[in-house]
Amino acid sequence: MDMDAFIIDYCNERIVYLTKNCSFRKFPKNNSNSEETLDFNFFDRIVSKEDMSKIENVNKASCDFYHSLPSERRLQGSYTLDLRISDFRGGYKLINYNLSVLDITNDGRIRLGLCVLSYPTSKTPGKAYFKFADTHTVYEYIDKAKKFLEVKTQRITPKSKRILELVGRGNTEQEIATILGVSVYTVKYHKKMIFKQLNVRNTAEAIQWINSQKTLSENL
């Protein structure tokens, strides 16, 4: 797969799988010409030091939130965080880190996790969410509260989801109206509501947010 993704074995603290074209299979060692391979402590070495201090509270809150869940729900959750990592040229780039739980131990700890690195969902580091596949609920980290709270405004209606799905496939507003048997005005209205609920500016950002949070069970 042409993406930056890997599977972490948390119990043994090691990387057990990397996608074939993962750009982090090899990376510069301490800004030198030599290289080293992705390992369990990879992020400690490449994440912006400023961001590491910022996200300490986020990481603590995410652990507290995750372990407050009943064991049977922990496999349904995924965690996403925007942070800056080294571009290995002396600067940093903002990315989205998404962790999906693949397996848990008998006592409810994460055993295997799938990590995917992709485009950020916001313009600044520190944005973090939990998403649950069984209920389609989203929880956002609120810095003032130092915990994750449910984001009820980001639940969009089935019709809005369908419209966003069709937009993502390249259909025009007129084509969507014909497919759904509604007016173009109705399509425009639902798109406007989607932008408002997701706090995005356009369709591209809405689709990116939905994909990152996995709010839709269908493929966009």
N, C-alpha and C positions, 0 to 999 in steps of 0.2 A: 504494500500500500504506500502511496506517495504522500506520507504524512509523518509528522513527528509524534510518535506514540510509543509507549513502552508499558510493560507490566511489572509491578513491584511486588516482591514477596516480602511483606512486612515482618513476618515472623523470623525470617533468616536474614533480613536486611540486605537484600540483593536484587538486582535487575534480572528477571528471568526471560524476558523477551523484548526485542526492539523491532519495529517495523524496518523493512529492508532499506528504505531510503531515509531513515531518521537522520536528520542533520547533526544530531548530537552523539552519533556512534563514536566519533572521534572529535576532539576539540582541543584547542591550544592549552598547554599546561603552564599556568602562571604567566600568561602573556609571553611565552617563549615560542621558539620554533618547534619544540617537541610537542607530542600529543598524548592525551590519555583517554581512556574509555569511560563512557557513562557508567556511574556506579550509584550506590544508595545515597551517598552524600553529595551528589552532583550539584543540587541546588544551593547548598551551603557555600559553594565556591563561585557560582556565577550570578546569583541574585544580588541586585543592588543593595549595598550595606544600609543605605537609607531606608529602602523598602523593607528589609529584614526587621528593622526596629519598628517600623510602622505596622507590620502585619503580625507581630507577636501577639497582640490582643485578639486579632482575627483568628489565628491558629488556636489559641487557647479556647476562644468561644466556640470554634468549630468542633473541637474535641469534646467540650462539655455538652454541646448540642447533640452530637452524634451518640455519645454514650448515655444520654438521657432517653434515647429512643428504645422501644421494645426491640428485642433481638430480631424478631421476624420482620421488622420494618427497615432494618439497617441495610439489607441487600437492595432495597428499592431506591436508596438515596444516591445522589451524585453531588459533588462539591466543586464549585468553580470560583476561581480567584484571578483577578488581574494584577500582574506585577511586572517589574522590569528586570530583564536579565542582560548579561553582557553580550554585546555584539562582536566581542573579541577584536575590536578595533579601537578600544579606549572609551567607547560609549555604551549606552544601554538602549534596549528596545522594549516597548510595552507588549506583553503577550497575555493570553488567557491560558490558565492552567486548569484543566478539568479532570477530576478524579471520580471514576465510577467504581463502586464496590463490586467485585466479582465473587468473592467468597469470604466468609467469616469463620472464626474459630468457635469452638463449643461455648466459650464464655463471652462471645459477642464481639471480639476484637477483629479488626480488618486483617485477613490473611493475604488476600490478593487484591490489587487495585489496578485498574487500567487508567493510565495517565495520557492525556492528549493535549498537546500544545498547539494553540491556534491564535487567530486574530483576537485582540481584546474586545470586551463588550462595552468598555467605557473609555474615556480619554485620560483617566488618572488611575494610578495603582491603588489597590486596597479594596476595590469593589468585590464583594464575595456573596455567594448564594448557595443555598441547598435546594435541590429539586427532587421531587419524589415521583417516580414513574407510575405508581399505583393510584395516586390521587391527583396528579398534575398540580400539586401545590408547590409554591416557591417561597423560600424564606431568605430574607436579605439581612446581611450583617449591618446593624445600626451602631455606629461608633459611640454615640452619646449613651446608648443603653448598654454597650459592650456585650451585646448578644444578638442572636438571629431572631427576627420577627417575621411572621407571615406577611407576604405582599399580596393582599387580596385584590388590589386594583389591577394586577397583572394577569388576572384570569380573563381570557377572552372567550366570546361565545363560539359555539360550533360553526355558525354561519361565517363569523369573522375568520375562524381558522381555515375554513374551506376557501374563502376569498384569498387569504394570504397564500395558501397552497397553490391556487391557480396562478396568482401573480408570480410566484416563485418558478412556475413552469413556463413563464413567458407570455401568458395570455394578457391581452389588452383589457381595459375596463369594459368596452363594448362586448368583447368575447365572453368575459366573465358574466356579464348581465344576461347574455343569451343562454349560456350554459345553465345558470341558476334560475332562469325565468323571472328575473327581477329587473328593475330599471337601472340605468347607469347611475342615477342619483343615489340609489340604495347602495351600490358598490362603493361610490365615493364616500358615503356616510360611514360605512363600516371601516374603510381604510382610515378615515379621520379618527374614528374611535380607537382603532388599533394603535395609531401613533400616540394618542393621548394616554392610553392605558399602559403602554410600554415605555413611554417617555423617550420616543425616538423621533427623528425628523423626516424620515422617508421610508419607502418600502424596503430598500436594501438593508437599512439598519434594523428594521423590524424582523426580517428574515434571519439576519445574523444573530440577533438576540434570541429568537426562538430556537435556532439551531444550537446555540451555545448552552441554553438552559434546557434543551430537549423538551420544550413545552408541548410539542406535537408528537404523537406516537407514530404518525404517518411520515413518510419521506417527503420533504419539501422539494 
